[in-house]
Amino acid sequence: MTNLGWDFSGKVAIVTGAGGGIGRAYALGLARAGAQVVVADIDQRACELVAQEILSQDLEAKAVEVDISNPDSVTRMVGITQEVFGGVDLLVNNAAIFGDMKLDFLITVDLDYLKGFLDVNLLGALLCVRATYKAMESRGGGAIVNQSSTAAYLYSGYYGLAKAAINSLTQQLANELGSMNIRVNAIAPGPTLTEASAKVVPPDYMQSLVHSLALPRQGLPEDLVGMCLFLLSDQASWITGHIFNVDGGQVMRP
Ligand SMILES: NC(=O)c1ccc[n+]([C@@H]2O[C@H](COP(=O)([O-])OP(=O)(O)OC[C@H]3O[C@@H](n4cnc5c(N)ncnc54)[C@H](O)[C@@H]3O)[C@@H](O)[C@H]2O)c1
């Protein structure tokens, strides 16, 4: 993977859920484009490995263990970012409960589990925005990318419910933060090959899903990086409040 032509030198980025899968690809993409990257994840070992992978390429990264559903933990993550890199410009809200999620229905899932799930998969992104926007404003603005999913538009129970809410959060926050020159957009990936998706989506179902795509192959994390970097870059300086599908043509919205 190259830097895809983007230049983020002088920019500090936090990528949550960057200990593997798509978040790792976003963190690597940003670092290769010159950003100083905080590789944040609840899995300390995983984020340390990704940070080491970036550092071994003579690029800049710092691993930070975080639980995005815990306000103190999120505040700590932002504090470390400011201490180590001097500020925050960019935030990628990618972390979510996905690979290990309990498969159940909205009408039967244990209520405490559902609340804990939404604390991470919906409110986690909001907590990270609340903890970073003032730091972004103090540097003249910033950009945020939230990780949605095509599941927001399809039946997928509480996973889709949280992703639809992430879309709405994106639009609401774009309005609240626009006057501070902070842009908020979202990416809705289609079925993308990661350890987590291999764990949670049965192979037969994945095969039929892939056959239904206009571009009939499973996406790779690298397929999503260009959109993420574009939305974080100044080339997207008049784009906010939008959800961009990167999905092989899975869901074509009017
Ligand atoms: N893989 C796909 O097909 C696909 C498709 C659409 C959207 N997505 C979304 O993309 C993102 C990444 O998915 P992935 O396939 O790479 O899965 P993944 O499980 O590898 O990534 C999620 C990361 O979030 C971390 N995480 C979980 N809870 C956390 C918490 N409380 N605090 C901090 N970190 C936490 C996990 O440790 C993990 O590293 C998720 O938001 C997922 O919903 C994935």
The ligand as a Tripos MOL2 file, in Angstrom:
@<TRIPOS>MOLECULE
LIG
   44    48     1     0     0
SMALL
NO_CHARGES

@<TRIPOS>ATOM
      1 N1        -15.7280   -6.4240    8.0950 N.am      1 LIG1
      2 C1        -16.8970   -6.0630    7.5510 C.2       1 LIG1
      3 O1        -17.4640   -6.7670    6.7030 O.2       1 LIG1
      4 C2        -17.5310   -4.7460    7.9550 C.ar      1 LIG1
      5 C3        -18.5270   -4.2190    7.1200 C.ar      1 LIG1
      6 C4        -19.1220   -3.0060    7.4660 C.ar      1 LIG1
      7 C5        -18.7220   -2.3280    8.5950 C.ar      1 LIG1
      8 N2        -17.7560   -2.8700    9.3940 N.ar      1 LIG1
      9 C6        -17.3520   -2.0880   10.5720 C.3       1 LIG1
     10 O2        -15.9740   -1.7870   10.4440 O.3       1 LIG1
     11 C7        -15.3630   -1.6810   11.7300 C.3       1 LIG1
     12 C8        -14.1800   -2.6140   11.8270 C.3       1 LIG1
     13 O3        -14.6150   -3.9210   11.5440 O.3       1 LIG1
     14 P1        -13.5810   -5.1520   11.3830 P.3       1 LIG1
     15 O4        -14.2000   -6.1120   10.4540 O.co2     1 LIG1
     16 O5        -12.2090   -4.6350   11.1310 O.co2     1 LIG1
     17 O6        -13.7120   -5.7970   12.8350 O.3       1 LIG1
     18 P2        -12.7080   -5.8350   14.0810 P.3       1 LIG1
     19 O7        -13.4020   -6.6120   15.1420 O.co2     1 LIG1
     20 O8        -11.3760   -6.2970   13.6240 O.co2     1 LIG1
     21 O9        -12.6000   -4.3110   14.4810 O.3       1 LIG1
     22 C9        -13.2170   -3.7330   15.5920 C.3       1 LIG1
     23 C10       -12.1550   -3.3100   16.5770 C.3       1 LIG1
     24 O10       -12.7880   -2.5800   17.6140 O.3       1 LIG1
     25 C11       -12.1990   -2.9710   18.8370 C.3       1 LIG1
     26 N3        -13.1460   -2.7010   19.9280 N.ar      1 LIG1
     27 C12       -14.2540   -3.3950   20.2760 C.ar      1 LIG1
     28 N4        -14.8270   -2.8500   21.3460 N.ar      1 LIG1
     29 C13       -14.0780   -1.7710   21.7010 C.ar      1 LIG1
     30 C14       -14.1590   -0.8110   22.7280 C.ar      1 LIG1
     31 N5        -15.1320   -0.8510   23.6450 N.pl3     1 LIG1
     32 N6        -13.2040    0.1500   22.7840 N.ar      1 LIG1
     33 C15       -12.1990    0.1880   21.8820 C.ar      1 LIG1
     34 N7        -12.0570   -0.7060   20.8900 N.ar      1 LIG1
     35 C16       -12.9820   -1.6700   20.7990 C.ar      1 LIG1
     36 C17       -11.9120   -4.4500   18.6800 C.3       1 LIG1
     37 O11       -10.9220   -4.8890   19.6080 O.3       1 LIG1
     38 C18       -11.4390   -4.5090   17.2360 C.3       1 LIG1
     39 O12       -10.0400   -4.3410   17.1080 O.3       1 LIG1
     40 C19       -16.4950   -1.9450   12.7280 C.3       1 LIG1
     41 O13       -17.0870   -0.7090   13.0890 O.3       1 LIG1
     42 C20       -17.4840   -2.7740   11.9230 C.3       1 LIG1
     43 O14       -18.7890   -2.6710   12.4500 O.3       1 LIG1
     44 C21       -17.1460   -4.0580    9.1040 C.ar      1 LIG1
@<TRIPOS>BOND
     1     1     2 1
     2     2     3 2
     3     2     4 1
     4     4     5 ar
     5     4    44 ar
     6     5     6 ar
     7     6     7 ar
     8     7     8 ar
     9     8     9 1
    10     8    44 ar
    11     9    10 1
    12     9    42 1
    13    10    11 1
    14    11    12 1
    15    11    40 1
    16    12    13 1
    17    13    14 1
    18    14    15 2
    19    14    16 1
    20    14    17 1
    21    17    18 1
    22    18    19 2
    23    18    20 1
    24    18    21 1
    25    21    22 1
    26    22    23 1
    27    23    24 1
    28    23    38 1
    29    24    25 1
    30    25    26 1
    31    25    36 1
    32    26    27 ar
    33    26    35 ar
    34    27    28 ar
    35    28    29 ar
    36    29    30 ar
    37    29    35 ar
    38    30    31 1
    39    30    32 ar
    40    32    33 ar
    41    33    34 ar
    42    34    35 ar
    43    36    37 1
    44    36    38 1
    45    38    39 1
    46    40    41 1
    47    40    42 1
    48    42    43 1
@<TRIPOS>SUBSTRUCTURE
     1 LIG1         1 GROUP 0 **** ****
